Amino acid sequence: MTRVFNFSAGPAALPVEVLEEARDQLLDYQGSGLSVMEMSHRSKQFLAIAEQAEADLRALLAVPEGYHVLFMQGGATLQFAAVPLNLLGEKSSADYVHTGSWSSKAIAEARRYCSVRVIASSESENFSYVPEPDSWEPSADAAYLHVTGNETIGGVEFHEYPDTGSVPLVADLSSTLLSRPLNVSRFGLIYAGAQKNIGPAGLTVVLVREDLVGNAAAATPSMLDYAVQAKTNSMHNTPPTYSWYIAGLVFKWLKAQGGLKVMAQRNRSKSGRLYAAVDESNFYRCPVRPADRSWMNVPFTLADPELDACFLEQAEAGGLLNLKGHRSVGGMRASLYNAVPEQAVDALIDFMQTFEADHA
Ligand SMILES: Cc1ncc(COP(=O)(O)O)c(C=O)c1O
């Protein structure tokens, strides 16, 4: 098989060991004679898979008592609506920090349900940084305060989260959850589409503090009501069983690697080396303020955008896949999720240096 490295932003690289285990179990899961894909979600075997996945996720993130862990559907995008529908209660407004394309989408969706106050924004600087929490102007009567922990397109990441007092902090951590340890108790609610660090698309992980559940607006579809999902162990309807199973294999793999501290060291090192290579050259450039650069998604541009197509073509020919930046910003983007190995970064840096020598 050709060795390639996948720098896709999502759906993204999965650990080879996970794919191998899934392959080995594809036709016959633990002697059952069935593929996990063919099992009832209510079967003993699948319930055991589901419970183990939840237990491993709780262990990895050291989720404190008092949080529901939900395995939902509809991606992070459906959570943009689920959050206000569930959390507004008697209140009519929520605070949002605007840091790029994904916060923009979360804000637009929330506006369908409530009055949104944008309490900080980096829009005037082309979303190249995270506004300092000191400069935020939070509202005391907000139902919650929403941040996008990692802007997958812009490559801007929160490296710390502020204490928001009695206003619950809600975070879209789609592209950063499981990349490092997290103090879950800081948050009222965390959500993440699975297709980056968690598993295949189709699954959405939600961690929500129990006291925030049970006040959904009357018109909330039951599928989106956290109380319904918590009560039914995320099985109000048929869940995406295979994605849930693969996510469970990823959690097991993460534990075997040494957990999130080890992931954090690797991710810091991988992204650090790539940023250093970009910063040391006069040919490549990263527009993001160094303190706020993402460990997961590294955007960079070439000195001459005319060379973009040639760069991508040669990268692909060398087995370096999916480096094209998002269509809204152009340039390049290397996504370095947990399953992307150190060698991928070495190969990319080598390629970039050779390309520069040939074209500068
Ligand atoms: C930060 C962030 N939020 C939300 C989304 C949307 O996720 P989904 O496609 O799962 O709805 C993405 C997708 O890439 C993302 O990166």
PDBQT file of the ligand as one rigid body, heavy atoms in Angstrom, charges set to zero:
ROOT
HETATM    1  C1  LIG A 401     -15.026  24.251  14.946  1.00  0.00    +0.000 C 
HETATM    2  C2  LIG A 401     -16.091  23.614  14.117  1.00  0.00    +0.000 A 
HETATM    3  N1  LIG A 401     -17.369  23.802  14.478  1.00  0.00    +0.000 NA
HETATM    4  C3  LIG A 401     -18.376  23.255  13.774  1.00  0.00    +0.000 A 
HETATM    5  C4  LIG A 401     -18.127  22.477  12.654  1.00  0.00    +0.000 A 
HETATM    6  C5  LIG A 401     -19.281  21.880  11.916  1.00  0.00    +0.000 C 
HETATM    7  O1  LIG A 401     -19.296  20.553  12.207  1.00  0.00    +0.000 OA
HETATM    8  P1  LIG A 401     -20.301  19.505  11.562  1.00  0.00    +0.000 P 
HETATM    9  O2  LIG A 401     -19.911  19.391  10.127  1.00  0.00    +0.000 OA
HETATM   10  O3  LIG A 401     -20.035  18.290  12.377  1.00  0.00    +0.000 OA
HETATM   11  O4  LIG A 401     -21.669  20.034  11.737  1.00  0.00    +0.000 OA
HETATM   12  C6  LIG A 401     -16.815  22.249  12.262  1.00  0.00    +0.000 A 
HETATM   13  C7  LIG A 401     -16.549  21.404  11.080  1.00  0.00    +0.000 C 
HETATM   14  O5  LIG A 401     -15.470  21.318  10.574  1.00  0.00    +0.000 OA
HETATM   15  C8  LIG A 401     -15.777  22.838  13.006  1.00  0.00    +0.000 A 
HETATM   16  O6  LIG A 401     -14.494  22.637  12.665  1.00  0.00    +0.000 OA
ENDROOT
TORSDOF 0
